[in-house]
């Protein structure tokens, strides 16, 4: 069938986001049936997505969704910073966060398998988006927080997301502490969360760094010196021990105590954590594509 109207091609192009020639070919191959042609393009898009599966997607967005005492963070990755501002990518990542929240998915595999509007699953929705955007899209990580208390959320520039659950306190304090976690990224929440082997290693380092004069002090004095050094280190690596970024005159722990609150859960995601990013010459890639 060759008498495909320009209007039909235009309609399919608007619906699919595919190129004009691809849309015309899809309609010709499927006898002008726009629904079948749409499915044909989606299948073609999935093939393109598979070819991009080995590429590095280290850019993206951290997105949050919340409903009362339930909240999620989701990391959705793409290959370039440019795509993070693409309206289709933004819409998709926002929708995935809502799916994560409402589906009750407990981990990333469950989220990928969850139903997504207009697709069989979130994973299939991501693959279909590749046909429009032309980059690898990956729903990489998620974090869920549920509490009977208060949740504070904070997204910094779309690249860092934090959820903090409090027992007691209020949303303002919870958000403030979420901002602190975004900025300082403490490895542990409280002193009791710090591993024993970390403490032991720091004690060995503190003793080794002492002068002979210090080491000659009585055992009880030596223990106090070492304990002081360890307590300082523990304060530096724990959320409650750090100076509060919104009021550096007090620690986070003191701010919590003043409000009669306690931190029960913390979740933090940053775009691209743990991904080895490959540096590419984007202009050279475009120039190469133009020569094809």
Secondary structure, 3 states (H helix, E strand, C coil): CCCCCHHHHHHHHHHHCCCHHHHHHHHHHCCCCHHHHHHHHHHHHHHHHHHCCCCCCCEEEEEEEEECCEEEEEEEEECCHHHHHCHHHHHHHHHHHHHHHHHCCCCHHHHHHCCECCECCHHHHHHHHHHHHCCCCEEEEEEEEECCCEEEEEEECCCEEEEEEEECCCHHHHHHHHHHHHHHCCCECCHHHCCHHHHHHHHHHHHHHCCHHHHCCCHHHHHHHHHHHHHHHHHHHECCCCEECCEEEEEHHHHHHHHCCEEEEEEEEECCCCCCCCCCCHHHHHHHHHHC
